[in-house]
């Protein structure tokens, strides 16, 4: 990585600013105009306590140097921390608690009490950093670390970062894939999903806050054929077409889709377990399933799934598994005819088979109700 080849320098805490363009701040909380106090307020919510304890116990190791770029913000050229905002925010918090700007309470009071005299002041004077010429120089590092690496951003943040590479630099999926160490299909789906989110912002009756909060569900849903067909999305579209993946004539379907997945301010989503996404896709493959969802004010997932014939596969799989297990048991059951446990299990099975036979009186040749 380019960052490893750069010289480590040292700065005071006053020389460093948190990044107002950090993707983790959220799309509506970031920008050149966002005050540093507001950035501090947002970053302070990122669980800084463990970092503060680590700094007091072990110091700020040079190998954990933050990454800085020189940019014009707030009317002057500043050292902006583009990687390591949590680390810097933790030290800022310790400084403000130590000098009385903030009143220590709770866990922070215990942390401050553990500091030796002058320790916080020393931390604030020698912060290791690596300076890069521009954000572009650090994008590969950020992409690997936060999109594919060990300190991952949330799904919406990953998608926004990928969109910035595609739209800001004109990169294709394959180039982005190589830069951040991901897979091309994941890059493409992240971009299409993020583009859908931006289209949702143009529409009324969409609970946008919940969509952003559950962005991973939106991302997962697009892997299903039912979702792709219902919204008429080309999941293999190139970046130019993927920038507006849903055609305007399908915007009402997009509103429906968002309501089913995320609910709105007057109704709950169709389901809350993300593991049900694939079943949801099956519903959208069925005209009967879609008709039920679209005409019903408060549809029920299980009803929609049955109408779409989704439970047929499950029933068949249960019966196939039972048949396989029975065949396995029959191969050795003659050795255990004196077993009470085996006899009781066999009697239970025979009762269940008789109940099953009522649905297939001719032995399975012509199911009941098909004539």
Secondary structure as a PSIPRED ss2 file (coil, helix, strand):
# PSIPRED VFORMAT (PSIPRED V4.0)

   1 X C   1.000  0.000  0.000
   2 X H   0.000  1.000  0.000
   3 X H   0.000  1.000  0.000
   4 X H   0.000  1.000  0.000
   5 X H   0.000  1.000  0.000
   6 X C   1.000  0.000  0.000
   7 X C   1.000  0.000  0.000
   8 X E   0.000  0.000  1.000
   9 X E   0.000  0.000  1.000
  10 X E   0.000  0.000  1.000
  11 X E   0.000  0.000  1.000
  12 X C   1.000  0.000  0.000
  13 X H   0.000  1.000  0.000
  14 X H   0.000  1.000  0.000
  15 X H   0.000  1.000  0.000
  16 X E   0.000  0.000  1.000
  17 X E   0.000  0.000  1.000
  18 X E   0.000  0.000  1.000
  19 X C   1.000  0.000  0.000
  20 X C   1.000  0.000  0.000
  21 X C   1.000  0.000  0.000
  22 X C   1.000  0.000  0.000
  23 X H   0.000  1.000  0.000
  24 X H   0.000  1.000  0.000
  25 X H   0.000  1.000  0.000
  26 X C   1.000  0.000  0.000
  27 X C   1.000  0.000  0.000
  28 X C   1.000  0.000  0.000
  29 X C   1.000  0.000  0.000
  30 X C   1.000  0.000  0.000
  31 X C   1.000  0.000  0.000
  32 X C   1.000  0.000  0.000
  33 X C   1.000  0.000  0.000
  34 X C   1.000  0.000  0.000
  35 X C   1.000  0.000  0.000
  36 X H   0.000  1.000  0.000
  37 X H   0.000  1.000  0.000
  38 X H   0.000  1.000  0.000
  39 X H   0.000  1.000  0.000
  40 X H   0.000  1.000  0.000
  41 X H   0.000  1.000  0.000
  42 X H   0.000  1.000  0.000
  43 X H   0.000  1.000  0.000
  44 X C   1.000  0.000  0.000
  45 X C   1.000  0.000  0.000
  46 X C   1.000  0.000  0.000
  47 X C   1.000  0.000  0.000
  48 X C   1.000  0.000  0.000
  49 X H   0.000  1.000  0.000
  50 X H   0.000  1.000  0.000
  51 X H   0.000  1.000  0.000
  52 X H   0.000  1.000  0.000
  53 X H   0.000  1.000  0.000
  54 X H   0.000  1.000  0.000
  55 X H   0.000  1.000  0.000
  56 X H   0.000  1.000  0.000
  57 X H   0.000  1.000  0.000
  58 X H   0.000  1.000  0.000
  59 X C   1.000  0.000  0.000
  60 X C   1.000  0.000  0.000
  61 X C   1.000  0.000  0.000
  62 X H   0.000  1.000  0.000
  63 X H   0.000  1.000  0.000
  64 X H   0.000  1.000  0.000
  65 X C   1.000  0.000  0.000
  66 X E   0.000  0.000  1.000
  67 X E   0.000  0.000  1.000
  68 X E   0.000  0.000  1.000
  69 X E   0.000  0.000  1.000
  70 X E   0.000  0.000  1.000
  71 X E   0.000  0.000  1.000
  72 X E   0.000  0.000  1.000
  73 X E   0.000  0.000  1.000
  74 X C   1.000  0.000  0.000
  75 X C   1.000  0.000  0.000
  76 X E   0.000  0.000  1.000
  77 X E   0.000  0.000  1.000
  78 X E   0.000  0.000  1.000
  79 X E   0.000  0.000  1.000
  80 X E   0.000  0.000  1.000
  81 X E   0.000  0.000  1.000
  82 X E   0.000  0.000  1.000
  83 X E   0.000  0.000  1.000
  84 X C   1.000  0.000  0.000
  85 X H   0.000  1.000  0.000
  86 X H   0.000  1.000  0.000
  87 X H   0.000  1.000  0.000
  88 X H   0.000  1.000  0.000
  89 X H   0.000  1.000  0.000
  90 X H   0.000  1.000  0.000
  91 X H   0.000  1.000  0.000
  92 X H   0.000  1.000  0.000
  93 X H   0.000  1.000  0.000
  94 X H   0.000  1.000  0.000
  95 X H   0.000  1.000  0.000
  96 X H   0.000  1.000  0.000
  97 X H   0.000  1.000  0.000
  98 X H   0.000  1.000  0.000
  99 X C   1.000  0.000  0.000
 100 X C   1.000  0.000  0.000
 101 X C   1.000  0.000  0.000
 102 X C   1.000  0.000  0.000
 103 X C   1.000  0.000  0.000
 104 X C   1.000  0.000  0.000
 105 X C   1.000  0.000  0.000
 106 X H   0.000  1.000  0.000
 107 X H   0.000  1.000  0.000
 108 X H   0.000  1.000  0.000
 109 X H   0.000  1.000  0.000
 110 X H   0.000  1.000  0.000
 111 X H   0.000  1.000  0.000
 112 X H   0.000  1.000  0.000
 113 X H   0.000  1.000  0.000
 114 X C   1.000  0.000  0.000
 115 X C   1.000  0.000  0.000
 116 X C   1.000  0.000  0.000
 117 X C   1.000  0.000  0.000
 118 X C   1.000  0.000  0.000
 119 X H   0.000  1.000  0.000
 120 X H   0.000  1.000  0.000
 121 X H   0.000  1.000  0.000
 122 X H   0.000  1.000  0.000
 123 X H   0.000  1.000  0.000
 124 X H   0.000  1.000  0.000
 125 X H   0.000  1.000  0.000
 126 X C   1.000  0.000  0.000
 127 X E   0.000  0.000  1.000
 128 X E   0.000  0.000  1.000
 129 X E   0.000  0.000  1.000
 130 X E   0.000  0.000  1.000
 131 X E   0.000  0.000  1.000
 132 X E   0.000  0.000  1.000
 133 X C   1.000  0.000  0.000
 134 X C   1.000  0.000  0.000
 135 X H   0.000  1.000  0.000
 136 X H   0.000  1.000  0.000
 137 X H   0.000  1.000  0.000
 138 X H   0.000  1.000  0.000
 139 X H   0.000  1.000  0.000
 140 X H   0.000  1.000  0.000
 141 X H   0.000  1.000  0.000
 142 X H   0.000  1.000  0.000
 143 X H   0.000  1.000  0.000
 144 X H   0.000  1.000  0.000
 145 X H   0.000  1.000  0.000
 146 X H   0.000  1.000  0.000
 147 X H   0.000  1.000  0.000
 148 X H   0.000  1.000  0.000
 149 X C   1.000  0.000  0.000
 150 X C   1.000  0.000  0.000
 151 X C   1.000  0.000  0.000
 152 X C   1.000  0.000  0.000
 153 X C   1.000  0.000  0.000
 154 X C   1.000  0.000  0.000
 155 X H   0.000  1.000  0.000
 156 X H   0.000  1.000  0.000
 157 X H   0.000  1.000  0.000
 158 X H   0.000  1.000  0.000
 159 X H   0.000  1.000  0.000
 160 X H   0.000  1.000  0.000
 161 X H   0.000  1.000  0.000
 162 X H   0.000  1.000  0.000
 163 X H   0.000  1.000  0.000
 164 X H   0.000  1.000  0.000
 165 X H   0.000  1.000  0.000
 166 X H   0.000  1.000  0.000
 167 X H   0.000  1.000  0.000
 168 X H   0.000  1.000  0.000
 169 X H   0.000  1.000  0.000
 170 X C   1.000  0.000  0.000
 171 X C   1.000  0.000  0.000
 172 X C   1.000  0.000  0.000
 173 X H   0.000  1.000  0.000
 174 X H   0.000  1.000  0.000
 175 X H   0.000  1.000  0.000
 176 X H   0.000  1.000  0.000
 177 X H   0.000  1.000  0.000
 178 X H   0.000  1.000  0.000
 179 X H   0.000  1.000  0.000
 180 X H   0.000  1.000  0.000
 181 X C   1.000  0.000  0.000
 182 X C   1.000  0.000  0.000
 183 X C   1.000  0.000  0.000
 184 X H   0.000  1.000  0.000
 185 X H   0.000  1.000  0.000
 186 X H   0.000  1.000  0.000
 187 X H   0.000  1.000  0.000
 188 X H   0.000  1.000  0.000
 189 X H   0.000  1.000  0.000
 190 X H   0.000  1.000  0.000
 191 X H   0.000  1.000  0.000
 192 X H   0.000  1.000  0.000
 193 X H   0.000  1.000  0.000
 194 X H   0.000  1.000  0.000
 195 X H   0.000  1.000  0.000
 196 X H   0.000  1.000  0.000
 197 X H   0.000  1.000  0.000
 198 X H   0.000  1.000  0.000
 199 X H   0.000  1.000  0.000
 200 X H   0.000  1.000  0.000
 201 X C   1.000  0.000  0.000
 202 X C   1.000  0.000  0.000
 203 X C   1.000  0.000  0.000
 204 X C   1.000  0.000  0.000
 205 X C   1.000  0.000  0.000
 206 X C   1.000  0.000  0.000
 207 X C   1.000  0.000  0.000
 208 X H   0.000  1.000  0.000
 209 X H   0.000  1.000  0.000
 210 X H   0.000  1.000  0.000
 211 X H   0.000  1.000  0.000
 212 X H   0.000  1.000  0.000
 213 X H   0.000  1.000  0.000
 214 X C   1.000  0.000  0.000
 215 X H   0.000  1.000  0.000
 216 X H   0.000  1.000  0.000
 217 X H   0.000  1.000  0.000
 218 X H   0.000  1.000  0.000
 219 X H   0.000  1.000  0.000
 220 X H   0.000  1.000  0.000
 221 X H   0.000  1.000  0.000
 222 X C   1.000  0.000  0.000
 223 X C   1.000  0.000  0.000
 224 X C   1.000  0.000  0.000
 225 X H   0.000  1.000  0.000
 226 X H   0.000  1.000  0.000
 227 X H   0.000  1.000  0.000
 228 X H   0.000  1.000  0.000
 229 X H   0.000  1.000  0.000
 230 X H   0.000  1.000  0.000
 231 X H   0.000  1.000  0.000
 232 X C   1.000  0.000  0.000
 233 X C   1.000  0.000  0.000
 234 X C   1.000  0.000  0.000
 235 X C   1.000  0.000  0.000
 236 X C   1.000  0.000  0.000
 237 X C   1.000  0.000  0.000
 238 X C   1.000  0.000  0.000
 239 X H   0.000  1.000  0.000
 240 X H   0.000  1.000  0.000
 241 X H   0.000  1.000  0.000
 242 X H   0.000  1.000  0.000
 243 X C   1.000  0.000  0.000
 244 X C   1.000  0.000  0.000
 245 X C   1.000  0.000  0.000
 246 X C   1.000  0.000  0.000
 247 X C   1.000  0.000  0.000
 248 X H   0.000  1.000  0.000
 249 X H   0.000  1.000  0.000
 250 X H   0.000  1.000  0.000
 251 X H   0.000  1.000  0.000
 252 X H   0.000  1.000  0.000
 253 X H   0.000  1.000  0.000
 254 X H   0.000  1.000  0.000
 255 X H   0.000  1.000  0.000
 256 X H   0.000  1.000  0.000
 257 X H   0.000  1.000  0.000
 258 X H   0.000  1.000  0.000
 259 X H   0.000  1.000  0.000
 260 X H   0.000  1.000  0.000
 261 X H   0.000  1.000  0.000
 262 X H   0.000  1.000  0.000
 263 X C   1.000  0.000  0.000
 264 X E   0.000  0.000  1.000
 265 X C   1.000  0.000  0.000
 266 X C   1.000  0.000  0.000
 267 X E   0.000  0.000  1.000
 268 X C   1.000  0.000  0.000
 269 X C   1.000  0.000  0.000
 270 X C   1.000  0.000  0.000
 271 X C   1.000  0.000  0.000
 272 X C   1.000  0.000  0.000
 273 X C   1.000  0.000  0.000
 274 X H   0.000  1.000  0.000
 275 X H   0.000  1.000  0.000
 276 X H   0.000  1.000  0.000
 277 X H   0.000  1.000  0.000
 278 X H   0.000  1.000  0.000
 279 X H   0.000  1.000  0.000
 280 X H   0.000  1.000  0.000
 281 X H   0.000  1.000  0.000
 282 X H   0.000  1.000  0.000
 283 X H   0.000  1.000  0.000
 284 X C   1.000  0.000  0.000
 285 X C   1.000  0.000  0.000
 286 X C   1.000  0.000  0.000
 287 X H   0.000  1.000  0.000
 288 X H   0.000  1.000  0.000
 289 X H   0.000  1.000  0.000
 290 X H   0.000  1.000  0.000
 291 X H   0.000  1.000  0.000
 292 X H   0.000  1.000  0.000
 293 X H   0.000  1.000  0.000
 294 X H   0.000  1.000  0.000
 295 X H   0.000  1.000  0.000
 296 X C   1.000  0.000  0.000
 297 X C   1.000  0.000  0.000
 298 X C   1.000  0.000  0.000
 299 X C   1.000  0.000  0.000
 300 X C   1.000  0.000  0.000
 301 X H   0.000  1.000  0.000
 302 X H   0.000  1.000  0.000
 303 X H   0.000  1.000  0.000
 304 X H   0.000  1.000  0.000
 305 X H   0.000  1.000  0.000
 306 X H   0.000  1.000  0.000
 307 X H   0.000  1.000  0.000
 308 X C   1.000  0.000  0.000
 309 X C   1.000  0.000  0.000
 310 X H   0.000  1.000  0.000
 311 X H   0.000  1.000  0.000
 312 X H   0.000  1.000  0.000
 313 X H   0.000  1.000  0.000
 314 X H   0.000  1.000  0.000
 315 X H   0.000  1.000  0.000
 316 X H   0.000  1.000  0.000
 317 X H   0.000  1.000  0.000
 318 X H   0.000  1.000  0.000
 319 X H   0.000  1.000  0.000
 320 X H   0.000  1.000  0.000
 321 X H   0.000  1.000  0.000
 322 X H   0.000  1.000  0.000
 323 X H   0.000  1.000  0.000
 324 X H   0.000  1.000  0.000
 325 X H   0.000  1.000  0.000
 326 X H   0.000  1.000  0.000
 327 X H   0.000  1.000  0.000
 328 X H   0.000  1.000  0.000
 329 X H   0.000  1.000  0.000
 330 X H   0.000  1.000  0.000
 331 X C   1.000  0.000  0.000
 332 X C   1.000  0.000  0.000
 333 X H   0.000  1.000  0.000
 334 X H   0.000  1.000  0.000
 335 X H   0.000  1.000  0.000
 336 X H   0.000  1.000  0.000
 337 X C   1.000  0.000  0.000
 338 X C   1.000  0.000  0.000
 339 X C   1.000  0.000  0.000
 340 X H   0.000  1.000  0.000
 341 X H   0.000  1.000  0.000
 342 X H   0.000  1.000  0.000
 343 X H   0.000  1.000  0.000
 344 X H   0.000  1.000  0.000
 345 X H   0.000  1.000  0.000
 346 X H   0.000  1.000  0.000
 347 X H   0.000  1.000  0.000
 348 X H   0.000  1.000  0.000
 349 X H   0.000  1.000  0.000
 350 X H   0.000  1.000  0.000
 351 X H   0.000  1.000  0.000
 352 X H   0.000  1.000  0.000
 353 X H   0.000  1.000  0.000
 354 X H   0.000  1.000  0.000
 355 X H   0.000  1.000  0.000
 356 X H   0.000  1.000  0.000
 357 X H   0.000  1.000  0.000
 358 X C   1.000  0.000  0.000
 359 X C   1.000  0.000  0.000
 360 X C   1.000  0.000  0.000
 361 X C   1.000  0.000  0.000
 362 X C   1.000  0.000  0.000
 363 X C   1.000  0.000  0.000
 364 X C   1.000  0.000  0.000
 365 X C   1.000  0.000  0.000
 366 X C   1.000  0.000  0.000
 367 X C   1.000  0.000  0.000
 368 X C   1.000  0.000  0.000
 369 X C   1.000  0.000  0.000
 370 X C   1.000  0.000  0.000
 371 X C   1.000  0.000  0.000
